[in-house]
Amino acid sequence: MRVYLDDKRTPVEKDWIVVRNYDEFVQKIEEIGLDKIELMSLDHDLGKTAIDEYFNNVSKNYILDYNNIEEKTGYDCAKWLVNKSIDSGIDLPLIYVHSANPIGSANIMGYINNYLMNRRLQQTCVRIIIPFTA
């Protein structure tokens, strides 16, 4: 199974399970089971205040201030996944990031790859492009 986290975009390939926010993400992972997922792709900005932060600060000033974001982001999902892996003893699936936000993407990749590195696993979380529809 493949899980795609994004509040707006839908992947062209139909075999993705699409979730739109943090709560849906957590619920779907709990429902499916972390061990049943082979691949995830995460967006960072999951709502209006995250998008506003991207356009007001990230794209203009290269600054990402999480204090300006009210909803949970893909970064929060990454942190939840690491905790789920630690608590359950189940390895993470392959995780990609497809976010347009370069700082948010780096935060997610850094968090996931740091966890993998500390477990002496290959650091496989990278930023990719997945064809999507609006």
N, C-alpha and C positions, 0 to 999 in steps of 0.2 A: 504494500500500500504506500501511496505517496500523498503527503499533506502539503498544501500550498496556503500560506498565510498572507492575506492581502485584503485591505478594506475596500478596494475598488476594482482591481484587475482580476481577470479570470484567464487561466492558461488556455491556450488553443487546444492542447492535448486534453482529451476528455477523461483520462484515467486518474486525474488528481482529485483528492478530496479537498474542497475549498472551504476555508474558515476565514471569517472576516474580522475577528477581534480576539483579544487575550482570553476572554471567558469562553468563547466558542473553541478556541485552540485547546485550552486545558480540558474542557469537557470532551472534545473529540479524542484527544490522546488517552484520557482515562477510559473512554468507551472502547476504543480499538485495542489499546495496550501498546506500550512503547516497543515491545519486542516484535510486534507485527508490522511495524513501519520500516520500510527500507530507505526512504528518502523524504526529506523535508526541504522546502524552500521558504525563506522568511523575508517579509517586507519589514522595514523599520517603522515607518510613519503610519499609524493606524487610526487616524481620526483628524478632526479639524485643527485642534491645537498643535498637533505634531506637524501637520502640513504647514500651518502658519509659522511655526518655529523654523521649518526648513526654508521657507521663502523669505522670512524676516531676518534670520541670523545665519543659517548654514550657507545658503547660496551667496549671501552678500559679505559676511564677515568671517566665514569659516569657523563659526562657534556654534556648538549645540548645547543649549542650557535646558536640562531636563526639568528645571523648576517651572518652565513655561509650558510644559506639556501636562495636560490633565489626564488623558487616557493612557492606559498601558501600551507599550510599544513592543515591537519585535525583540528588542533588547530584553524586556521583561520576560518575554516568552523563552528566550535563550537561557536566562537565569533559572527560570522554572524547570526547563528541561535538564539542566545540569543537576539541580537538586533532586529531581525525579530519578535521574540515573544513579546518583549517589545513594539515595534512600532505598531504591529497589534492587540495586546491583545489576541492572540491565544496561548494556552498552547503548550509547546513542546511535541512532541511524546516521547515515550520511546527511549532512546539513549544508545547504547552500543558502546564499543571500542574494535576493534579486532587487533589493531596494535601490532607488535612485539617490538616496541620501548617502553621500560618501562617508560622513562621520558616523552616522548611525550604522552603516554597513560595517565599518571598521570596528566599532564597538562590539557588534554581534560576533564577527569573525574572531576578534581577539579573545572574547570570553570563551567561546566554544573551543578554539584552538589551544588556549591556555589549559583548559580542563583536559583536553586530549593529551597535550604534552605532559602534564603532571601524571597522567595514567600511563605514560610511555607508549602512547598510540600515535599514529601518523596524524599530523595536523591537516585535515582535509576540508575544512570549512573555507570556501572561496566564494567570491562574488561572480555571478553568472547572469546571462540574459536568457529568460524563458519567454518565448513568444506568447503574447496575450491579446485578449480582446478587452475593450473598455468596459 
